[in-house]
């Protein structure tokens, strides 16, 4: 019996399935499909990825009496498992698909497979006749948080469907099998009213994906010859069209184009109009456009040329229903239509609406009244001396009334300049007395640093900081350009620097600030612009500590020879111990972690004796007899502080064997089992141990070192 082979378009891949939901049957079906060989000898499903897709039977949209798209209902569906092909792979598979050949290999293709073969043939004709043009496509967020006002698109190639091609497209969309429009993913969030409209959305998505895949492959085959046509795009200075153009000609990586809803919408409309890549009208019953109401938006624009002080306020038309709509007042006045259709909404008497909004704004802001003297007001010039009163008095009133005032930081890409502190570690903060001696750090070590001001990654002198504060304006001219600053932030930094030229903080807090990469790096309520670490700590944070730390010889008391990487591991452990850090040696199993630790325990500073006893805790514990110097009350050093090694019970024998092999001079004691010593009988010569329980790790013992020994599982995260 032949296995069924159904196929639908998911919006980004061609999905083939059998209709079975039983896992064993799906596995049996996929094994047969993966072996499918076409007439050209290729096996399109050999490496196809398994995927899940939601399938629904589409309800009749015309049955909805209200005609509102949001009330369109559909029957419930189920999730299917199958094999997915990328657009380019699906294109070649459908062009080579032969029903008789497929059946001879144990598969029975559904009727919709023939439909998709015809759609692929239509795409091939468009490609051969050059009926393609550049376009845009929305980039999915993929789980990342994104501002609702920012949109991201990419450059793609799309089919040009005009004239006879548009008519053929409509006929092909009207004949689409019902199963092909029962995939929510293929509708890309749209809510088509009729079957024809749903078919057009799905078919256009398929054609666009196939055309883009084949066109990009053609661009890739040029071998970089189109690189000379790339634009010299500069973020914040060049128009988005140049970035979109570079995205179109770059195939080795995806270049997203990000901007406000207005910028991206305008870019998409311009590209679509230039390439004639719009989705053809399907002939279905269209709902009347919804009505819209104009709202006023003001854009505050700084002087463009150096030496100028006059600002400008331009007038823009927004929408109370459509947050993404933004049209310059000039376009409204120059229109010959009384009513305008903008982004699917009809704005009746649009000029009168905008004029009424401007009149209401002039009553709240006397500065705006001067801009209404002409017949078609587009904006006004705002002298610098009036900017302060407009910002402090008029803007709050306008905002409360629902009129949005767009500041330069809102519509420019650089945004507001943050003023913060720059902390530079003093050289003698964590440096030792010489190259041969290492400082004792530890997370509670105090780091000394110098304090300065910075803005936008550049240093800021005290005089410049004081001048910004004295200006008492959120927009100031600084180093030849107008910028927006936070007055509260400037005053906080200025007050701090008047009281502190230097400071101290714990090493743990310094490392947290140095490792931070987000824009909200704060310390004592102040924004930290930069953290400069010097000396040994800088090498440790940059991962170069092992190359910059002084080398030390392997102890002669070690019975054995270390491999080069083990020598480096031992030296790193030894140095980190002397610096006061706890470390984790994460070598894989069998690479000699134990011998590296034993070598580190054998290394003794000159003048200290090796002890004779040690202890290890119950429930998988072990200790060697090495003693580290421990400072006791009164400033005296105890030469016999034991080292505690904690490990799983299964590793007790391994530790014992390794210590006897590589360090037989050490005195060992295994504290494990029912016969382990308790109370006063516990070995502790040279160190007084007072305890009330058998948990050695919680006793008041001054352990020289604590070693945790465990196993490393291959493949563990």
N, C-alpha and C positions, 0 to 999 in steps of 0.2 A: 504493500500500500504506500503510495507516494505521500510524503510529508508536505503539508501546505506551506506556502511561502507568500506572506502578505507584506506590503510595504507602505509606509506613510512618511511624510516629511515632518520633522520636528522643529524646523526653524533654523537649526544649525547642523543637522545630520539627517541622513536617510536611514530610517529604522525598519528593519525586517523582523517579523515575528511569526509565530505559528498559531497563536490564539490559545495555546495551552497555558495553564497556570501551575500544573504539577511540575515540580522541580526535576524529577527523573525524566519526564517526557520532554521538557525543554532542553535538558542536557543531550538527550538522544537526538533531538531535532538539530541542535547547534552543531553536533559532530558531523551530521550529513551535510549541512549548509557550508561548513568550513571547507569541505572537500569539493564543492562545486567548481567545475572548471569550464570556462567559456571557450568560444571558438578560437580565440587568439591565444589560448593556452594559459591565460591568467586565472588566478584564484582570488577573487576580490574579497572573500570573507575569511581567508586563511588567518589573518591577524586582526580581524574586526573585534572591537571592544564590546563586551557585554554591557547592556544598558537597560534601564527601566523607563517606561513611558506610560503616561496616563491616557486612557482611551475612553471617549464618551460617544454616545449616539446623539448627534445634534437634533435639538427640538426644532419645530417649525416656528421660525421667528414671526411669521405673519400672524400667528394666532394671538400674539400679545396685543390686546386692544388699545392700551395706552400709547403704544408706539415708542415708549422711552427705552433707550438702549440698556439702561441699568436694570430694567425689569425683565430682560430676556432670560428665559429659563431653559435649562437643558437637563436631560435625564442623567442619572448617576452613571458612573462608569467603573472601570477597574484598571489596575496597573498590570502591564504586560512586560515580560522580559524577552529581550531579543538581542540582535546584533546591529550595531550602528556603523555606518560608513560616512566618512568625511565627504563634503560636497564634490571634490574632484574625483574621488574613488567611485562615488555613486554615479557620477556623470558617465564615466567610462563603462561601468557595469551595465547601466541601462541602455547605452548605445549598442552594446554587444549582446544584450539579452536575447536568447532564442528559446521560445517556448518548448519546442520539440527537444532540443538539447538538454534543457533543464529537466524535463520529465524523464528523459532517459537516465538521469542520475538520481532518481528517487525523490524528486520534488515536483509539486504541483503549484505553479505560480497563480496567484489570484488575478482577477480581472483588472484590478487597479495597477498591477505591474505593467500591463500594456499601456495604460494611461500615462504612467510616468515615463515610459520609453518614448512616447510621442512628445511629451514635454521636453525630454532631453534632446530629441531631434530638433525641436523648435529652437532651443537654446543654441544648438550647433549652427543652425542657419543664421541666427542673429550674429554669432561670432564670425562666421565666414564672410558675412556681408558688412561687417564693421558697424553693426547697429548697437554699439555700446558707448557709454560715456561715464565720466567720473561722477561720483555721488557721495553721500554720507550715510553712516549707519550708527545707531546708538551703541555705546559700549556698556555691557552689563556691569553692575557694581560688584558682583562676585563676593558678596558678604561684607564689603568694605563700607564704612560709614561715609556718606557723602552729603554735602549740604544740599538742601532742596532747591536753592537758588543757582547751583552750579550744575551744568550738564557736560557730559563727555561723549564725543563722537569720534569716529575714525573715517578715513577716506577709503572708499570701496568703488568697485566698478559695477555698473548697473546696465540693464538692457534699455534700449531706446524703443519704446512702443508707441509709434505714431502711424497714422494712415492705415494701410492694410495690415500691418503688424498688430496694431491696436485692436482691429476688428477680429483678427484671428485669435488674439489673446482672450477677448471676451467670449468667443465661442468655446475655446478650450476650458476657460474657467467655469462656464455654465455646465459643462459636461463632467465636472469633477465627481468622482464617486463619493458617496456620503461618508465612507470610512475615512477619507482623506481630510475632511473638515471637522472630524471629531477629536482632534488633538489640540488641547488648549495651548500647548507650547508653540504650535505653528501659527497661532493667531497673534502672537507677540503683544498681548495686552489689548488688542483692538476688540471691539464689540460689533461685528457686522450684523446688519438687520436681516438680510436675505441670504439664501443659499448661494446666489450668484456672487454677492459681495464677499462672502466667506471664501468661496473658491478663488476669487481674484486675489485676496490677501495671501492665501497659501501658495498659489501658483506663482505669484510675483516674488514671494520670498524664496521659493525654490530656484527660479530663473536667476534672481540676483546673486544667490550664493554660488551657483554654478558659473555664471559669467565672471564673478570676482575671482574664483579659484583659478579658472583658466587664464584670465588676463594677468593675474599676478605671476603665474608660472611663465607666461611669455615675457614679462618684465624681468623675471629672475634669469631667463635664458640670455638676456642681453649682456650678462657678465659685467655689470656696473657701468655700462656705457652711458646710462642716463644720469649718472652722478653729477655730471657737469650742469645739468638742468635744475639741480636742487637750489633752493633759495637760502640765503644767509639769514636764517630766522634768529631774532634776538627776543627773548622773553621780555614782555612788557613794552617793547618798542615797535616790533613788527606786527602787521595785521595777522589775524588768525588764518586768513586765506593762504598765507605763505607756509604756515605750519601744516595746514591741510594738504597743500601741494606736496610738501616733503613726505607726508604720510602716504600719499598715493604712490610715490616713486620708490619708497623704501619697503622691501619685501623680506629682509632678513630679521626684522623686528617690527613690532607694532608701535606706532607713534600716536598716542591719544591726543585729541584736541579738546582742551578744557576751557570753559568760559561761562559767563552768565547765561541765563535762559534766553535773554534778548540777543546776545552775541551769537550763540549757537543756532538759534532759530533763524536769524538773518543769514548766517552762513549757509544753512541747509536750503533756505529758499532761493538764494542766489545761485547755488550750485545746481539745484534741480531745474531752475528756469533756464540756465545756460545749456544744460545737457539734455533737456527734454526727457528726463528719467522719471517723471511722475507716474503713479499708478493710474492706468486708464480707467475712466468711468465705466462701471459695469452695466449701467442701464437699469439698475434696481430702483425701487421707490425711495426717494430721498426725503428725509425729514426736514422740515423747515428749520433754518438756522435759529439758534437761540439769540435772544436780545442781550445787548451789553450796555453798560453804563460807564461813561468816561470818568476817570479820576485824574487829578493833576499830580504830576511829579516834577520836582525841581532838581536840577543838577548843578552843583557848585563846582566851578572850573577855575583852577589857579592860573596865573599869568603864564603864557607860553614862552615868552622871550625874557632873557636876563635883563634886569634893570627895570622891568615893568612891575607896577604894584597894583594895578586894577584887576579885580577878579570879574568873573562873569557868571550870571545865573541864567541857564537855558531852560526853556519850557518843554515839557514832554507830556504826552498823553498816555496814561495807563488805563487799566480796566479794574473795576471793582469785582468782577467775576473771574478774570484771567490774570493770575499773578505774573505770568511770563510775558504779557504784552507790554511793549514799550515802543511808542512811535513819536518821532520828533514833531513838534508843533508845526514846523515848516511844511511837513508832508500833509498835515491836516488842512492848512490854509490853501495850499496849492492844488488840492483835489477839486475836480469839477463835480463830484458827486455829493448830493446832500446826505445820503446815507452810505456808510462804508461797511463792507464785509471784511473783517479782520480776524484771522485765525478761527474761522468758523462761526463767528458771532456777528450779528448785525447791529451796528451802532447808528441809531436814527438821529438825524439832525446833529451830526457829530461836531460841527463847528460851533453851534449854539451851546452844546454841552461843555465844550472846552472853554468857551468864553465865560460861561457862568462860573466854572471852577476857578478861572483866573480872577474874576471879580471877587469871589468869596475869599481867595487868598490875599488879595490886596487889602481887604478890610482888616486882616490879622497882621499883616506886615506892611508898614508904610514904605519900605524899600521897594516892594514889588509894584507899587502904584505907578512909579516912574516908567515901568516897562510896558504899561498899557496905553501909552499915548498914541501909538501908531495903529493902523487898521488891522494888521496881522502880527500881533506881538509874538516874537520868537524868543526873547530873553532881554536882559539888561546888563549894563556894566555896573559893577559894584566897587566903588573906590575902597582902598584899604582902610581908610578911617571909619567907614561904615560897616566893615566886615565884623568888627567886634560886637556892635549892637545887634546886627543881624543874627549872629551865632548865639548870643546870650539871651536875647529877648524874643526875636521872631521865630527862630527854629523850634523852640519848645511849644509855642502856640500852634504853629503849623502842624507839628507832629501830633498834637492832641486832637486836632480836627480831622486827622486822617490823610493829610497831605505829606507824602514822603519826600524828604530832602536827601538826595544822594550826595554823600561826601566823596572826595577823591579816593579815600581808602576803601570805599564801597565798590567803585566801578573800575579802579585801577588795579593792576596786579601786584604792585609793591605793597600797598596797604599802609597802615600806620607804622611809623618807626618807633620801635620800643627802645627805651633808655634803661640801662641796667648797670650792674656792677661787673667789673672785670677783676677777678681774683688771681694774683700771681704768687705762687709759692716762693718763699724766701729760700735761698740756696742752702743756708745752714739749718733749715727746718728739719730735714730728715737725713742729713749727711753725717757720716761718722767722723771720728777724729782723723782718719786717714784712709788710704785705700785698703790697708790691711785689716782695719776694724770696721765692723758693720754695726749700724745703729739697731737698737731694739725698738721695733715699731709696735705692732699690735694695733688692734682697732681702736683702743682708747688713747693712743698716742696723739699729742696735740700738734697740729700743723700750723705754722706761722705763715702769714701771707700779707701781701701789700694790696691795697684797695685803690681802684681807679674807676672812672666812668667810661662807658662805651655805648655806641648806638649803631645798629645795623652792622655789627662786626668790625667797626672802626673805633679807635680810641677817641675819647672826648675829653678835652681839657677842662679844668675847673672854670676858666673864664668863659668857655663856650657853654658849659652847663648853666652858669649863672646868667648868661645872656638869654638863654632859652627860658629860664624861669622869670626873668624880668619882663620879657615880651608879653607874658600872661595871655597868650593866644594859642589855640590848638593848631593853627596853621602859621608857620613862620618860614622865612627865607633863610636857608642854612647852606653854606658852602656852594652857593650858586644855584640852588634849586629850592622850590617850595615843598615842604614836607608837613605831614600831620604828626603831632606828638601828643602825649598824654601829660597834661600839666600836673596831675596828682603824682604820677610816676616820677616826673622830673624833680618835684619838690621833695619826695621821699629820698631819692638818691642824693640830692644836694644836702639834706639834713644829715644823712648818715655819713657822708664824706667830711662834713664839717667837724663831726665828733670822732671819726675814726680814719686814720691813715693806714693802720695795720690792724690785724685781727688774728684770732686763733679759733680753731675748731678741731673736733676729734677727727682722726684719720678716717673712720667709718663714714662720717658725714661728707668729708672731702671726696672720698672715692665715689660716693653716691652722686655728688654734683658733677664730678669729672666724667662719669659714665653716662650721664643723662644726655639725651639727644633731642628731647621734645622741647617745644617752645615755652612750656610752663615750668622751667627750671627755677625754683624759688628757694630763697634762704632768708629767714627772718622777715618774711613779707616783701622781700625785694626780688626783682627779676635779675637772674644771673646771666649775663651776656656771654661771658667766657671764663673758663677755668684753665689756667696754665700751670701744669705740673712740671717740676724740674727734678734733675738728679735721678737717684735710684728708683724712686717711686714712679717717675715717668716711664722708665724702662719696664717696670713691672706692669703698669697699666697698658702699655703698648705691646706687651707680649715679647719684649726683647730682653727680659731680665736674665734669662739663661746665657745670653751672649755677652752681656755687659758686667755680670757679676764675676768677682775674682774666682779663679779655679782653685781647687784644693785637692791634695793627693788622696788616694785611697788609703785608709788605715792599714798599716803593716800587719795588724793583728787579724785581718781577714784571711781565712783559709780558703782561698779561691781567687779566681781572676774574673773581673767584670768585663762584659762586653762594652763597646763604646757608648751605646745608648743607655746602658745601665750606669755607667760612670756619670753621664749627664744627669740621669734621674737622681742618683745619690747626691751629687753636688747641689742640685736644686732643692732637695729635701733638707739638706744640711743648712743651706743658706736661709731658707724660709723659716726653719726652726729658730735660728739665731735672730732673725728679724721679728720673731714673735707671732708669726702667722700660723694658723692651722691650715693644712693643705690636704689635698686628695690626690693620690697617685692612681690614675685610672688606666694603666696599661692593660692590655688584653690578657686573657688567661694564658699562662705558660711563658710569659715574657720576663719573669723574674722580679715581681714586685717585692716578694719576701726578702730576697737577698739584698735589694737596694735599701730596704728599711733596716735590715741587720747591719749593713755597712754604715748607715747613718748613726745607729746606736753605738757602734764601736768607735766612732770618732770622738775623741775627748779633748777638750781644751787643755793646754799645758798647765800642770800644777794641780790637777784633780785626779783622784784615785778612782779606780773602778770598784764598785761595791760588790757584795757577795750574795745579797738576797733580793728577791722580788716577789711580786704576788700577782695573781690574776683572779678575776671574778668567776663565780659559779655560773652555770648555764652557758657553757661555751666560752670560757675565758682562759687567758694564759698570760704569763709575765716573764720577762727576762730579768737578769740580775744587774743590768746597767744602772748606774746611779747618776742623776743629773744634779748639779749644785742647786740647792733651793735656799733662798734667803729666809731665815727664821727670825722670829722676833728678837730685836736687839741688834740686828744688822749682821749676825753671824751666818755663815753658809754651812749647810749640811751636805757633806760629801756623799751621803749614802741615801739620797732620795730615790726610791725605786721607780721603775718605769712599768706602767700597767699596759698590757696588751689585751684587748677584748676581741674575741673572734667566735665564730660559730663552733659548736662542739665537733662538727665534722672536720674542722681544720686544726684541731689541737695536735694531732699526730704530725701533720705537715709542718707546723711551726716548730714542734719539738725536734723533728728530724733535721730541718733546715738550720736551726740554731746549733745543734750538736755538730753539724757538718761544717758550717762556715764560721762559727764563733764558739769553739769548745771551751774557751777560757771563761765564758760567762757562767755564773751560777744561776740555775733556773729553778723555779718552783711552779708546778701546775696546781692551781687551786680549783679542783673539780672533783666531783664524786662524793659519796657518803663519808669517806675517810678524810676529807679535807680538814685542815686545822681550823679551829674556831677560837674566838675569844683571845685570851692572853697568850695562847700557844701559837698564834699566827706569827710567822717569822718576820721580825722587824728590827734586826740589830742596827743600831745607829739612828733609828728613827722611832720615836714613840708613837704608837698607833692606838688610839682609843676609839672604840666602836661599840655599838649596841645591836648590830645586825650583821648578817653575812654579806650584805651588798657592798662590796669593796669600793665601787665607784662613787658611793654616796657617803663614805666615811670622811672623817676630817684629816685624812692622810694628805700630806703635801707631796703628791706624785710629781716626779721630775718630768715625765712625758706620758701622754696617753696615746696609745696606738690602737686603732680599730682595724682588725683584719677581717676581710670578707672575700667572697668569691665574685668574679666578674662573669656574668652570663653573656655569651656571644649573642649579638643582635639585640641586646637590651637597650632601651632608650635612655 
